[in-house]
Amino acid sequence: MTTRLQITLLIGAVVYLLLIFRLLKNGKLSIKFSLMWLACGAVLVLFGICPYVVFVLRDLMNIQMPSNLVFLLLFAFVLMVLLTLSVAVSDYADRIKRLTQEQAMLEKRVRELEARLNGTEQNGE
């Protein structure tokens, strides 16, 4: 890996981490999801500081080009993000369904109480 590429990777990783911290500070990214993004940023910094790690992983996985390893890791990371977000969406869908059902039961109860109250007022007059 050339020195220019290492510097570019480090600058990109630092900007990436700063963006994540800014999103956390502004409350636009939850801590639950930020851990995964921070881990990805840490790996990018590691690859920028120690490019030898990429070559060792490449040799361990018997991959021809280091760039193929990076693309494989990025693809795996994207799949992990998609799985995590799918789990979160499923959880939120279940919560919305439950809240809708509870709200419908409360509305029914309020209508029944109003009907009883109106019936009592008319009988008492």
BELWOFEN-V470912 format. One line per field, one symbol per residue. ss: DSSP state (2 for helix, 1 for strand, 0 for the rest). phi: phi as a letter, one per 20 degrees, with the letter a starting at -180 (. if undefined). A space follows every 50 residues. Layout:
ss=???
phi=???
//
This chain:
ss=00222222222222222222222220000022222222222222222220 02222222222000022222222222222222222222222222222222 2222222222222222222222220
phi=.ffffffffffffffgfffffffffemecffgeffffffffffffgfffc ffffffffffeldfdfffffffffffffffffffffffffffffffffff ffffffffffffffffffffffffe
//
